[in-house]
Amino acid sequence: MRTKICGITSYEDAMTAIKAGADALGFVFYEKSPRYLTPSDAKTIIKKLPPFVEKVALFVNADANSIDTVCQETGATLAQIHFDAEKTLYEALKTPHIKVVRAKIKEDILKYADEYRLVDAYCESYGGAGKRINIEWFDGIDCSKIILAGGLNPENVSQLKEYGFYGVDVSSGVEKAHGIKDAQKVKDFIFNAH
Ligand SMILES: O=C(O)c1ccccc1N[C@@H]1O[C@H](COP(=O)(O)O)[C@@H](O)[C@H]1O
């Protein structure tokens, strides 16, 4: 399973995750998030990072133009559209992107069945709240294009093997405080996911 560590706010945390084997790092450009960082601060971190690691820019309720601009300015390689965007937004986006399904019910998971997508538990604050998704909803579903998110941590990530998810994404489950990663939890999360 690929792993993404989201809510990175420092170079040190970024390198801890990369050295532990993370495939992707997430930078949150949603001002209401406790993990928000400015595009300028993200750029400073991203330009020092090694290649072959996906730098993901996470957006909530942003328009296509500002998403493209932030990604271009910061060096982010993929946009995570963490809200229910209109089709026109996806059509207008120039930046490679991944759609997020904020699942309220099992049927929501089938929405983008034929493409890679990130599935998170629905919550009013959009994400990063540690809210767990009902894992039984994935029974009998082809999970090979799904990145699972929502309430994951170093303990429960090791229980996902049978589902065959493409990847997992975690934010709050590997923190010691909002926006600050716990190095041991990051290492354990990635080790257990593998
Ligand atoms: O991390 C955030 O602060 C955040 C804010 C707004 C939307 C999404 C956010 N993070 C993403 O939410 C999911 C689940 O996070 P958690 O592991 O349950 O804390 C994950 O995809 C994060 O990338």
The ligand as a Gaussian input file, in Angstrom:
#p B3LYP/6-31G(d) Opt

LIG

0 1
 O       -5.608000      17.662000       7.663000
 C       -6.446000      18.588000       7.688000
 O       -6.368000      19.512000       8.521000
 C       -7.570000      18.608000       6.713000
 C       -8.376000      19.737000       6.662000
 C       -9.437000      19.801000       5.779000
 C       -9.689000      18.747000       4.944000
 C       -8.913000      17.604000       4.986000
 C       -7.850000      17.518000       5.866000
 N       -7.047000      16.388000       5.937000
 C       -7.366000      15.172000       5.284000
 O       -8.448000      14.528000       5.936000
 C       -8.327000      13.123000       5.825000
 C       -8.484000      12.449000       7.158000
 O       -7.613000      12.962000       8.123000
 P       -7.367000      12.204000       9.526000
 O       -6.277000      11.189000       9.280000
 O       -8.653000      11.567000       9.932000
 O       -6.919000      13.242000      10.487000
 C       -6.981000      12.869000       5.157000
 O       -7.222000      12.652000       3.775000
 C       -6.247000      14.173000       5.298000
 O       -5.403000      14.342000       4.177000

